[in-house]
Amino acid sequence: MNDARVIVGVSPSLSGLAALRVALAESRRRRMPLWAVRAWHIEFGPRARPSWEFERAVAADNRSLVEEAFRTAVGESPRQLGVVVRTPQGPAGVVLRDYLAGPDDLLVLGAPQSRWWGGRVLRAVTRGAVCPVIVVPPPELARVPARGLLREALTFVQD
């Protein structure tokens, strides 16, 4: 039995929403289950220790973020699409790398808005990736500096 799956790192950014659409399409094309992973990590001081209720509340908030991201990106909830949702605690790069089981998996991530070739999470995941990684760039207008946005928007509308 093949346990390969498509894993998508969930982010509410424009490239993150595009990554959800790409991951869903790849999951269907390859006939592999889709896992949506939204990692969360909070640094605490040496004397502070969060309660279980706090950790559950943060995990629930991240689950809601995943639900909303799917509704925004594809118009349906993950449950309706049969997507497995995970909201583990830990740095995103480490958590996503831990979810990769083997070379048959596929990881889909949205690129940072400022540069598509990588931010901290993307570099951490691709450095030790055991499977192919698809990096979805932000939409073209999201990459335009604010000063040139009006000029680009007018060009876009005129075409």
N, C-alpha and C positions, 0 to 999 in steps of 0.2 A: 504494500500500500504506500502511495506517495503522500507524504505529509507536507508537500510544498504549498506555499501560500504567498499572497501578495500582502505586503505590510506597508501601510501608509502612515507617515507621521502627520498628525493633525495640527493645523494652525489656522486661525481665522484670517490670515493675511490673504491678499489676492493670489499670490502664487500658491499658498496653501490650499485655497479653494480649488484652484486649477489642478493641483496635485490630486485632490480627492476625485475629480472627474477622470483624470488619467488612470488612477489606480482602479477605479470601478470598471473602466473600459478594459484594462489589462486583465483584471480578474475574470471578467466575462469571456474575453478572447481566449485566455489560457485555461479556462474552466478550473480555476483555483479559488479557494476561499479568500475573502478579503478581511484583514485584521486592521482596525483603526486604533492607533496607539497615540495617546496624549500623555506624555510624561510631565510630572510636576516636581519641583524641587525648591525647598525653602531652607535657607541657611539660618541656623539658630546660634545664639551665643552659647558659651560653655555652660552657663547655669540654666538656660532655658530648655525646656523639653515640652513639645506639644502634647496635648492630650489626644486620646483615641478619637474623641468627638471632633476635635479640630481636624485631624487627618481625614476622617470620614467626610467632613463638610467640604474640604478642599477637593477630595476625590470626586464628590458629587458635583461640585461646581465644574470640574473639568469634564465630567460625563455630559453635563448640560451643554458645555461648549462644543463637544463633539456632535451632539444631537443638532445643535443650531448650525454648525458648519455644514453638516450633510444637508439640512433643509435648504440652506442658502445655496450650496453648490449644485445639488441635483434635485431638490424639491421633495425629497423623501427622507424619512428617518433611517438610521442604520438598521433598526429592527425590521423595518419593512423590506430592506434590501438583503437581509440575512448576513449583515456584517457583524463580526466579533469586535466588541469595543473593550479596550483595556486602558486604564488610567493609573499606571504604577508610579510610585514615588522614586525619584532619582534624577540625575542629570540626563537630559534628553539623548545626548550622544551615546552614553553608556547603556541606557535602557533600550534604545532602538537596536544597538549592536547585539545586546543580549537576546532579543527576540528573533534574530536571524538564526535559523536552524541549519541551513546548508546551502549548497550552490544552486539548488533548484528554486529557492525563494527569490522574490523580487521586492526590492525596497523602493518606494516612491516618496520623494520629498519635494517640498516647495523651496525654491531658492530665496535667500534674503532679498529684500526689495532693492537694496543699493547695488548689489553685485551678484550675478547668478552663479559665479564659480565657487562661492562658498562662504559660509560664516562658520562660527565655532562648532555648531551641531553637525553641519554637513561635513566639515573636515574630520571630526571625531568619528563619524559613522563610516565614511568612505575609506579612512585610513586602515581600518581593520575589517572591512566588509568581506564576507565570504560568498557573496552573491552579487548579481547585477544591481546597480542603483540607477534609477531614473531621477534626474533633477529637473523640475519643471520651473522655467524662468517666470518672473512676473510678467503681466501683460505689458505691451509696449508703452502705453501711456503712463503706467506706474513707474517706469524707469526714467521718465523725463523730469529734469529738475523743475522745481516750482516756477522759476522765472520763465522757462520756455513752455510751460504747460498750456497757456492760453494760445500761443502761436501754434503748437502742435494740435490742439483741439480744433482750431479753426481750419487747419490743413486737412485734418481728418474729416471734418464735416463737409468741406468743399469737395473732397474727392468722392 
